[in-house]
Amino acid sequence: MDTPIIIRNLTKKFGDVVAVNNVSLTIESGTFLTLLGPSGCGKTTLLRCISGLEDPDDGEIIIGDKLVYSRQKGISLAPGLRDLGLVFQNYALWPHMNVYKNITFALEIQKLSKDEMNERVKSSLAEVQMGGYEDRYPREMSGGQQQRIALARMLAYRPKVFLMDEPLSNLDARLRMDMRTELKRLHHISGATTVYVTHDQVEALTMSTNIAVMKLGVIQQMDTPDKVYHYPANLFIADFIGNPKINLLPGRVLRQNMVDLGKFKIPVKTYNKSGDVVVGLRPEDITISDTPLENSAEFVAYSVLPSGAETTIIARQEKTELTIKEMGVSKIKMDQKIWLNFNEDAINLYDKESGELVVG
C-alpha cells in the first residue's frame, strides 16, 4: 500500500505559544519516522495534527492521495476518515470489555462478518504473542500485556498509517526493550507508514527508518539514525543524542585541520573554517593508553565507572573534562595518568556562534 504523508507549512498555536512552527516534511510510504525531542518541543502536537485530533492554524496534510487538511481550502477530515491506527501512552482499552470486544469494537463499525472478525483477532493477537487472551479483561493483565493488546487492536483494523504517541513510556526498562523488538518486527511485517513520538533516543535510534529531531516546534534535522547520531546538524542535536553524552569542547582553529583546545591540540577537518569553534567527540571515539603515544594528550582518570559490558571513564586535565567509553571492564584505575588519542574521522566541528555543523 502506497501511503506517504506530506506535510506543508504546518503551524499550530495555543494562544501565544507556537507549538508547531511552519513544518514541512515528507514521510515516504512504508517508512518508520520517529519524532524525537524534549518535552514541549511540539512532537505530540504534530502527531495529533496528522491524526485529526488537533486542527492546525495553517498548512496542508496529505495522507496517501487524500488531502485531509487544508486551511486554505477549508478541508479538515475527521480522524475516522483518515484511515489511521492510533496507539497512546495510556493504552486506551475499554475496561468493561474483554480483549475480544476491545479488538472487534472498531471492526463492527466496518461491518465485517463474524468469521472475518474472528480471523483478524486471532492473527493480530498472534503477531503480538498474546494468543489465548481473548476472554481476559484489562484489569487482569499487566501494563506490558495491555500495550500489546492496544497494538493488536490497531493491527486488526489494518490501517494504512500507524501513529504512536510514546506507547512504551509507562513500561519498565526490560519490557521496553522487548516491546521495541516487537514494534520493529510488526512494522517489518505490516509495511505500514509509521509515525512514532518519543523523547527516548534509544527508541528512536533502534527502531526508525528516519528520525526528525524537534526543538521549539521546528524540525532541526531529519535523517537516518546513523546520520543523526554521527553527524548531528547542530549543537542541540549533538548534545541531545547519545549516552554517555558527547564531549563538546570550545576551541579555536589554529591552522588548516588543527584546532587548539587550550592545553592540547586536536587534528580535525576544518574545511575553510577559521576562528572560534566547538569540537564534538563521542566517548567511544577516544582511545586510552597507560603510556604516552604520538600526538596523545595527557589526562588523569578522575572516575572509573564499570557497568559490565562497558566502562565509562571521566578524564580531567585542569578545567577540561572528557568522557570516554571502553568496551568491557577497563584496567584503568582512578587517579591514574592516562594518554588519550582521538579518532580524527569521527570528530565534528561546529561554528561557536551559530551552533551549526561545519561541512565542506
ROTILUM-27459 format. One line per 4 residues: number of its first residue (from 1); their letters; for each residue x, y, z of C-alpha. Coordinates in nm, 4 decimals. Each point is the difference from the previous one (the first is absolute). Layout:
<sites>
NUM = A = X:Y:Z ~ ...
</sites>
This chain:
<sites>
1 = MDTP = 0.0000:0.0000:0.0000 ~ 0.1412:0.3313:-0.1158 ~ -0.0696:0.2466:0.2806 ~ 0.2475:0.2840:0.0356
5 = IIIR = -0.0775:0.2908:0.2313 ~ 0.0722:0.3494:-0.1295 ~ -0.0061:0.2978:0.2366 ~ 0.0295:0.3516:-0.1352
9 = NLTK = 0.0575:0.3154:0.2039 ~ -0.1898:-0.1331:0.3006 ~ -0.0490:0.2364:0.2932 ~ -0.1845:-0.0576:0.3261
13 = KFGD = -0.0337:0.2559:0.2788 ~ -0.1416:-0.0146:0.3515 ~ -0.0609:0.3637:0.0834 ~ 0.3330:0.1765:-0.0376
17 = VVAV = 0.1970:-0.3275:0.0049 ~ 0.1028:-0.1354:-0.3401 ~ 0.0046:-0.3768:0.0516 ~ 0.0699:-0.0919:-0.3637
21 = NNVS = 0.1766:0.2683:-0.2008 ~ -0.0368:-0.0147:-0.3804 ~ 0.1014:-0.3666:-0.0251 ~ 0.0376:-0.1654:-0.3399
25 = LTIE = 0.1053:-0.3629:-0.0486 ~ -0.0670:-0.3060:-0.2109 ~ -0.0321:-0.3408:0.1649 ~ 0.0605:-0.2622:-0.2658
29 = SGTF = -0.2447:-0.2878:-0.0305 ~ 0.0844:-0.2981:0.2210 ~ 0.2642:0.1812:0.2050 ~ 0.0238:0.0296:0.3785
33 = LTLL = 0.0456:0.3660:0.0944 ~ 0.0684:0.0927:0.3608 ~ -0.0743:0.3512:0.1255 ~ 0.2640:0.0465:0.2692
37 = GPSG = 0.0596:0.2825:0.2432 ~ -0.0363:0.1250:0.3567 ~ -0.3343:0.0736:0.1651 ~ -0.1717:0.3001:-0.1516
41 = CGKT = 0.1787:-0.0178:-0.3368 ~ -0.3237:-0.0523:-0.1975 ~ 0.0341:-0.3667:-0.0972 ~ -0.3309:-0.1176:0.1520
45 = TLLR = -0.1842:0.3037:-0.1367 ~ 0.1310:-0.0803:-0.3492 ~ -0.1172:-0.3611:0.0349 ~ -0.3437:0.1130:0.1191
49 = CISG = -0.0270:0.2346:-0.2986 ~ 0.0741:-0.2924:-0.2344 ~ -0.2622:-0.2119:0.1766 ~ -0.2699:0.2695:-0.0074
53 = LEDP = -0.0191:0.0287:0.3792 ~ 0.1284:0.3580:-0.0324 ~ -0.0876:0.2540:-0.2680 ~ 0.3093:0.1913:-0.1169
57 = DDGE = -0.0117:0.3728:-0.0553 ~ 0.1604:-0.0181:-0.3431 ~ 0.1474:-0.2365:-0.2553 ~ -0.0940:-0.3253:-0.1738
61 = IIIG = 0.0108:-0.3723:0.0801 ~ -0.0252:-0.2682:-0.2684 ~ -0.0261:-0.3705:0.0926 ~ 0.0403:-0.2292:-0.2975
65 = DKLV = -0.1913:0.1705:-0.2802 ~ -0.2480:0.1678:0.2380 ~ 0.0179:0.3641:0.1096 ~ -0.1113:-0.0324:0.3639
69 = YSRQ = 0.0700:0.3566:0.1127 ~ 0.0330:0.3341:-0.1761 ~ -0.0624:0.3324:0.1673 ~ -0.0072:0.1760:-0.3367
73 = KGIS = -0.2549:-0.2411:-0.1490 ~ -0.2038:-0.0395:0.3175 ~ 0.0555:-0.3769:0.0251 ~ 0.0353:-0.1850:0.3319
77 = LAPG = -0.0936:-0.3672:-0.0072 ~ -0.1004:-0.1690:0.3261 ~ 0.2448:-0.2572:0.1447 ~ -0.2274:-0.2875:-0.1020
81 = LRDL = 0.0239:0.1007:-0.3650 ~ 0.3803:0.0065:-0.0130 ~ 0.0559:-0.3790:0.0139 ~ 0.2350:0.0185:0.2981
85 = GLVF = 0.0849:-0.2284:0.2903 ~ 0.0776:0.1714:0.3298 ~ 0.1865:-0.1324:0.3048 ~ 0.0480:0.2230:0.3029
89 = QNYA = 0.2025:-0.0031:0.3207 ~ -0.3018:-0.0955:0.2135 ~ -0.1115:-0.3006:-0.2157 ~ -0.3635:0.1318:-0.0218
93 = LWPH = -0.1630:-0.3421:0.0433 ~ -0.3668:-0.0203:0.0983 ~ 0.0093:-0.1367:0.3596 ~ -0.3443:-0.1625:-0.0213
97 = MNVY = 0.0829:-0.1904:-0.3189 ~ 0.2111:-0.3113:-0.0320 ~ 0.2864:-0.0188:-0.2487 ~ -0.2191:-0.1382:-0.2766
101 = KNIT = -0.2524:0.2835:0.0298 ~ 0.2725:0.2636:0.0301 ~ 0.1476:-0.1157:-0.3306 ~ -0.3282:-0.0529:-0.1881
105 = FALE = -0.1650:0.3258:0.1115 ~ 0.1373:0.1909:-0.3008 ~ -0.0387:-0.3011:-0.2296 ~ -0.3747:-0.0076:0.0675
109 = IQKL = -0.0216:0.3577:-0.1259 ~ 0.1649:-0.1257:-0.3207 ~ -0.2841:-0.2554:-0.0168 ~ 0.2317:-0.2958:-0.0412
113 = SKDE = -0.1394:-0.3525:0.0167 ~ 0.0348:-0.2031:0.3183 ~ 0.2448:-0.2364:-0.1676 ~ 0.2142:0.2891:-0.1269
117 = MNER = 0.0058:0.1624:0.3453 ~ 0.0984:-0.3276:0.1638 ~ 0.2840:-0.0457:-0.2483 ~ 0.1299:0.3545:0.0554
121 = VKSS = -0.0109:-0.0380:0.3791 ~ 0.1855:-0.3297:-0.0188 ~ 0.2701:0.1231:-0.2405 ~ 0.0563:0.3353:0.1732
125 = LAEV = 0.0333:-0.1620:0.3442 ~ 0.2429:-0.2542:-0.1452 ~ 0.2140:0.2827:-0.1421 ~ 0.0406:0.1547:0.3477
129 = QMGG = 0.0378:-0.3399:0.1692 ~ -0.3283:0.0293:0.1926 ~ -0.1933:-0.2909:-0.1457 ~ -0.2509:-0.1506:0.2449
133 = YEDR = -0.0709:0.3291:0.1806 ~ -0.3323:0.0662:-0.1758 ~ -0.2073:-0.0365:0.3192 ~ 0.2270:0.2020:0.2316
137 = YPRE = -0.0945:0.3469:0.1246 ~ 0.2518:0.2880:0.0190 ~ 0.0071:-0.0167:0.3819 ~ 0.1180:-0.3618:-0.0247
141 = MSGG = 0.3120:0.0888:-0.2009 ~ 0.3307:0.1763:0.0643 ~ 0.0878:0.3323:-0.1576 ~ 0.2127:-0.1694:-0.2631
145 = QQQR = -0.2796:-0.2402:-0.0900 ~ -0.2496:0.2852:-0.0270 ~ 0.2342:0.1841:-0.2349 ~ 0.0271:-0.3094:-0.2175
149 = IALA = -0.3800:-0.0174:-0.0164 ~ -0.0130:0.3666:-0.1041 ~ 0.2448:-0.0837:-0.2804 ~ -0.2034:-0.3065:-0.0982
153 = RMLA = -0.3120:0.2176:-0.0226 ~ 0.1791:0.2332:-0.2402 ~ 0.1312:-0.2909:-0.2084 ~ -0.3448:-0.1581:-0.0253
157 = YRPK = -0.1416:0.3246:-0.1359 ~ 0.2657:-0.0120:-0.2754 ~ 0.0455:0.3728:-0.0501 ~ 0.2321:0.1410:-0.2638
161 = VFLM = 0.1803:0.2148:0.2577 ~ 0.1106:-0.0769:0.3578 ~ 0.0266:0.2920:0.2440 ~ 0.1552:-0.0652:0.3421
165 = DEPL = 0.0394:0.2537:0.2801 ~ 0.2590:-0.1190:0.2574 ~ -0.1629:-0.3450:0.0251 ~ 0.2837:-0.1503:0.2072
169 = SNLD = 0.0651:0.2734:0.2545 ~ -0.2101:-0.1657:0.2735 ~ 0.1921:-0.3281:-0.0212 ~ 0.3063:-0.1103:0.1956
173 = ARLR = 0.3413:-0.0046:-0.1702 ~ 0.0090:-0.3718:-0.0828 ~ -0.3524:-0.0033:-0.1408 ~ 0.0730:0.3103:-0.2064
177 = MDMR = 0.2846:-0.1917:-0.1650 ~ -0.2312:-0.2931:-0.0733 ~ -0.2662:0.2305:-0.1440 ~ 0.2509:0.1857:-0.2177
181 = TELK = 0.0847:-0.3369:-0.1521 ~ -0.3693:-0.0757:-0.0589 ~ -0.0772:0.3430:-0.1474 ~ 0.2874:-0.0161:-0.2451
185 = RLHH = -0.1063:-0.3490:-0.1026 ~ -0.3640:0.1098:-0.0412 ~ 0.1034:0.2873:-0.2225 ~ 0.2131:-0.2365:-0.2066
189 = ISGA = -0.2954:-0.2380:-0.0447 ~ -0.2718:0.2606:-0.0620 ~ 0.1937:0.2469:-0.2147 ~ -0.2255:0.2768:0.1291
193 = TTVY = 0.1166:0.3603:-0.0012 ~ 0.0738:0.0674:0.3678 ~ 0.0407:0.3221:0.1986 ~ 0.1309:-0.0544:0.3533
197 = VTHD = 0.0371:0.2644:0.2724 ~ 0.2565:-0.0384:0.2781 ~ 0.2507:0.1883:0.2124 ~ 0.2051:-0.3210:0.0337
201 = QVEA = 0.2980:0.0120:-0.2350 ~ 0.0607:-0.3754:0.0307 ~ -0.3490:-0.0700:-0.1369 ~ 0.0619:0.2420:-0.2846
205 = LTMS = 0.3429:-0.1362:-0.0910 ~ -0.0964:-0.3674:0.0153 ~ -0.3362:-0.0007:-0.1778 ~ -0.0089:0.2804:-0.2553
209 = TNIA = 0.0516:0.0257:-0.3719 ~ 0.0351:0.3749:0.0519 ~ 0.0086:0.2299:0.3025 ~ -0.1333:0.3557:0.0091
213 = VMKL = 0.1519:0.1847:0.2959 ~ -0.2205:0.2864:0.1214 ~ 0.0622:0.3082:0.2122 ~ -0.2490:0.2801:0.0696
217 = GVIQ = -0.2378:-0.1194:-0.2715 ~ 0.2679:-0.0147:-0.2716 ~ 0.1616:-0.3077:-0.1568 ~ 0.3732:0.0402:0.0567
221 = QMDT = 0.1100:-0.3025:-0.2026 ~ -0.1734:-0.2826:-0.1836 ~ 0.2269:-0.2851:-0.1015 ~ 0.0856:-0.3649:0.0588
225 = PDKV = 0.0876:-0.1050:0.3575 ~ 0.3628:-0.0474:-0.1054 ~ 0.0262:0.3529:-0.1419 ~ -0.1796:0.1598:0.2951
229 = YHYP = 0.2349:-0.1743:0.2444 ~ 0.3312:0.0381:-0.1843 ~ -0.0644:0.3322:-0.1762 ~ -0.2328:0.2097:0.2182
233 = ANLF = -0.0993:0.3138:-0.1916 ~ 0.0474:0.2329:0.2984 ~ 0.1137:0.0127:0.3612 ~ -0.3520:-0.0565:0.1359
237 = IADF = -0.0290:-0.3340:-0.1800 ~ 0.3571:-0.0993:0.0838 ~ -0.0630:0.0629:0.3696 ~ -0.3448:-0.1652:-0.0007
241 = IGNP = 0.0987:-0.3251:-0.1741 ~ 0.2331:-0.2512:0.1618 ~ 0.0581:-0.1714:0.3326 ~ 0.2545:0.0693:0.1416
245 = KINL = -0.0331:0.3533:-0.1334 ~ 0.2264:0.1361:-0.2683 ~ 0.3085:0.1997:0.0980 ~ -0.0374:0.3625:-0.1140
249 = LPGR = 0.3216:0.2006:0.0318 ~ 0.0468:0.3693:-0.0888 ~ 0.3055:0.0705:-0.2124 ~ 0.1499:0.2111:-0.2727
253 = VLRQ = 0.1195:-0.0962:-0.3470 ~ 0.3798:0.0204:0.0209 ~ 0.0657:-0.0826:-0.3643 ~ -0.1470:-0.2206:-0.2697
257 = NMVD = -0.1216:-0.3283:0.1602 ~ 0.1257:0.0866:0.3499 ~ -0.1985:0.1392:0.2936 ~ 0.1516:0.1418:0.3170
261 = LGKF = -0.1931:-0.1090:0.3105 ~ 0.2195:0.1886:0.2460 ~ 0.2267:-0.2550:0.1666 ~ 0.0133:-0.2281:-0.3024
265 = KIPV = -0.0700:0.0005:-0.3718 ~ -0.2183:-0.2373:-0.1945 ~ 0.0088:-0.0910:-0.3717 ~ -0.3395:0.0500:-0.1642
269 = KTYN = -0.1256:0.0887:-0.3465 ~ -0.0554:0.3774:0.0123 ~ -0.0923:0.0457:-0.3680 ~ 0.0178:0.3786:-0.0518
273 = KSGD = -0.1092:0.0868:0.3530 ~ 0.1978:0.2415:0.2182 ~ -0.0454:0.1592:0.3403 ~ -0.1915:-0.1372:0.2994
277 = VVVG = -0.1530:-0.3464:-0.0274 ~ -0.1387:-0.2845:0.2121 ~ 0.1408:-0.3511:-0.0418 ~ -0.2484:-0.2869:0.0312
281 = LRPE = 0.1468:-0.3393:0.0899 ~ -0.1922:-0.3124:0.1005 ~ 0.1324:-0.1893:0.3085 ~ 0.0545:-0.3186:-0.2032
285 = DITI = 0.2269:0.1861:-0.2457 ~ 0.2694:0.0646:0.2619 ~ 0.2624:-0.2656:0.0704 ~ 0.1936:-0.0273:0.3283
289 = SDTP = 0.3589:-0.1041:0.0573 ~ 0.1910:-0.0332:0.3280 ~ 0.3195:0.1139:-0.1789 ~ 0.0645:0.3077:-0.2169
293 = LENS = -0.0680:-0.0412:-0.3708 ~ 0.0653:0.2279:-0.2987 ~ -0.2404:0.2975:-0.0035 ~ -0.1663:-0.1175:0.3235
297 = AEFV = -0.1251:0.2381:0.2707 ~ 0.0808:-0.0639:0.3648 ~ -0.2954:-0.0225:0.2407 ~ -0.0819:-0.1505:0.3409
301 = AYSV = -0.2742:-0.2593:0.0532 ~ -0.2316:0.1914:0.2341 ~ -0.2647:-0.2746:0.0214 ~ -0.0366:-0.3535:-0.1364
305 = LPSG = -0.3544:-0.1356:-0.0337 ~ -0.0262:-0.3656:-0.1094 ~ -0.3429:-0.1308:-0.0988 ~ 0.0766:-0.3510:-0.1198
309 = AETT = -0.0063:0.0215:-0.3786 ~ 0.1803:0.3347:-0.0028 ~ 0.1887:0.2451:0.2202 ~ -0.0473:0.3763:0.0092
313 = IIAR = 0.3096:0.1972:0.0955 ~ -0.0023:0.3687:0.0940 ~ 0.3369:0.1547:-0.0792 ~ 0.1157:0.3434:0.1134
317 = QEKT = 0.2749:0.2406:-0.0976 ~ -0.0324:0.3146:0.2138 ~ -0.3385:0.1478:-0.1059 ~ -0.0472:-0.2331:-0.2973
321 = ELTI = -0.2122:-0.3117:0.0576 ~ -0.0533:-0.2814:-0.2486 ~ -0.2248:-0.3056:0.0106 ~ 0.1406:-0.3183:-0.1547
325 = KEMG = -0.1767:-0.3313:-0.0599 ~ 0.1928:-0.3275:-0.0112 ~ -0.1552:-0.3362:-0.0742 ~ 0.0263:-0.2574:0.2785
329 = VSKI = 0.1685:0.0567:0.3352 ~ 0.2791:0.2580:-0.0172 ~ 0.3349:-0.0463:0.1718 ~ 0.0292:0.3744:0.0609
333 = KMDQ = -0.0033:0.1040:0.3669 ~ -0.1198:0.3238:0.1554 ~ 0.2664:0.2757:0.0261 ~ 0.2159:-0.1853:-0.2542
337 = KIWL = 0.1789:0.2003:-0.2682 ~ -0.1409:-0.0842:-0.3427 ~ 0.0641:0.1123:-0.3567 ~ -0.2825:0.0588:-0.2451
341 = NFNE = -0.0099:-0.0256:-0.3770 ~ -0.2895:0.1174:-0.2129 ~ -0.1556:-0.1515:-0.3111 ~ 0.0419:0.2865:-0.2443
345 = DAIN = -0.2596:-0.1378:-0.2433 ~ -0.2683:-0.0071:0.2723 ~ 0.0421:0.3592:0.1236 ~ -0.2602:0.2620:-0.0902
349 = LYDK = 0.0658:0.3717:-0.0069 ~ -0.2639:0.2614:0.0822 ~ -0.0095:0.3745:-0.0461 ~ 0.0090:0.1461:0.3506
353 = ESGE = -0.2382:0.2862:-0.0771 ~ -0.2677:-0.1755:-0.2064 ~ 0.0435:-0.3512:0.1444 ~ -0.0277:-0.1461:-0.3508
357 = LVVG = 0.2099:-0.2914:-0.1269 ~ 0.3001:0.1077:-0.2096 ~ 0.0014:-0.1941:-0.3264 ~ 0.2047:0.0132:-0.3179
</sites>
